Amino acid sequence: MWITVDAKDPRPMYQQVADGIKGLIARGELAEGTTLPSVRQLAADLGVNLNTIAVAYRGLQDEGLIAIRHGSGAVVAARRTTSVDEKDLRRKLGAVLTQMVLAGMRRVEIMNAVADELRGLQKGGRG
């Protein structure tokens, strides 16, 4: 499983881990039924505290993306979250687009960036 955490990233470490796993699920790199590394193993691999991974896994479970089975670990449960609020997603998208505009990006650059990210998520013909 290829995810990274960055101390310079303003997001909390647990959020970086959760977002990384979400990306792998969205791209189809982690299919339903795939067993995730144990909390201990992933924490060691990323060099973070066990609680960081536990919080990330609990959040993913709350979203319906993974199932945690005590004693046997966590598995990918679905490719779609059960907690989608379209208005909230649009608000977040609007905030990111605003940041891009304020950073001086032109419309064509923004559209290309969005298209590139979407293509990355839809590799393998999924989505």
Summary of the structure (lengths in Angstrom):
residues: 127
radius of gyration: 16.0
end to end distance: 20.4
largest distance: 51.1
contacts: 307
relative contact order: 0.13
helix: 55%
strand: 7%
